Amino acid sequence: MLRLRPLRNLAIWWNAYFNNLRLIGSFIEDGVMVFACNYLRADGLCGAYNLLRPVFCHEYPRLFGHFEKPVVLPDCGFKFSPRKLI
């Protein structure tokens, strides 16, 4: 998908407009685009947690259940924590 400029530009626009993300890097040969969240505060917490948080943040990583396992890049700051079922 990244090799096709119109689709790449659409993905960049979509994430900027709907998810408030900015592109910080891309590896076209690997099919990877790296985005940073504009809601992330200096203390590492979400500045839009209760109000404006994008849908994929609510559903992550469950949203990706039909795709390959999400990869967390080094120095990302995001961690997976298993939920305790009641």
Secondary structure as a PSIPRED ss2 file (coil, helix, strand):
# PSIPRED VFORMAT (PSIPRED V4.0)

   1 M C   1.000  0.000  0.000
   2 L C   1.000  0.000  0.000
   3 R C   1.000  0.000  0.000
   4 L C   1.000  0.000  0.000
   5 R H   0.000  1.000  0.000
   6 P H   0.000  1.000  0.000
   7 L H   0.000  1.000  0.000
   8 R H   0.000  1.000  0.000
   9 N H   0.000  1.000  0.000
  10 L H   0.000  1.000  0.000
  11 A H   0.000  1.000  0.000
  12 I H   0.000  1.000  0.000
  13 W H   0.000  1.000  0.000
  14 W H   0.000  1.000  0.000
  15 N H   0.000  1.000  0.000
  16 A H   0.000  1.000  0.000
  17 Y H   0.000  1.000  0.000
  18 F H   0.000  1.000  0.000
  19 N H   0.000  1.000  0.000
  20 N C   1.000  0.000  0.000
  21 L E   0.000  0.000  1.000
  22 R E   0.000  0.000  1.000
  23 L E   0.000  0.000  1.000
  24 I E   0.000  0.000  1.000
  25 G E   0.000  0.000  1.000
  26 S E   0.000  0.000  1.000
  27 F E   0.000  0.000  1.000
  28 I H   0.000  1.000  0.000
  29 E H   0.000  1.000  0.000
  30 D H   0.000  1.000  0.000
  31 G C   1.000  0.000  0.000
  32 V E   0.000  0.000  1.000
  33 M E   0.000  0.000  1.000
  34 V E   0.000  0.000  1.000
  35 F E   0.000  0.000  1.000
  36 A E   0.000  0.000  1.000
  37 C E   0.000  0.000  1.000
  38 N C   1.000  0.000  0.000
  39 Y C   1.000  0.000  0.000
  40 L E   0.000  0.000  1.000
  41 R C   1.000  0.000  0.000
  42 A C   1.000  0.000  0.000
  43 D C   1.000  0.000  0.000
  44 G C   1.000  0.000  0.000
  45 L C   1.000  0.000  0.000
  46 C E   0.000  0.000  1.000
  47 G C   1.000  0.000  0.000
  48 A C   1.000  0.000  0.000
  49 Y C   1.000  0.000  0.000
  50 N C   1.000  0.000  0.000
  51 L C   1.000  0.000  0.000
  52 L C   1.000  0.000  0.000
  53 R C   1.000  0.000  0.000
  54 P C   1.000  0.000  0.000
  55 V H   0.000  1.000  0.000
  56 F H   0.000  1.000  0.000
  57 C H   0.000  1.000  0.000
  58 H H   0.000  1.000  0.000
  59 E H   0.000  1.000  0.000
  60 Y C   1.000  0.000  0.000
  61 P C   1.000  0.000  0.000
  62 R H   0.000  1.000  0.000
  63 L H   0.000  1.000  0.000
  64 F H   0.000  1.000  0.000
  65 G C   1.000  0.000  0.000
  66 H C   1.000  0.000  0.000
  67 F C   1.000  0.000  0.000
  68 E C   1.000  0.000  0.000
  69 K C   1.000  0.000  0.000
  70 P C   1.000  0.000  0.000
  71 V C   1.000  0.000  0.000
  72 V C   1.000  0.000  0.000
  73 L C   1.000  0.000  0.000
  74 P C   1.000  0.000  0.000
  75 D C   1.000  0.000  0.000
  76 C C   1.000  0.000  0.000
  77 G C   1.000  0.000  0.000
  78 F C   1.000  0.000  0.000
  79 K C   1.000  0.000  0.000
  80 F C   1.000  0.000  0.000
  81 S C   1.000  0.000  0.000
  82 P C   1.000  0.000  0.000
  83 R C   1.000  0.000  0.000
  84 K C   1.000  0.000  0.000
  85 L C   1.000  0.000  0.000
  86 I C   1.000  0.000  0.000
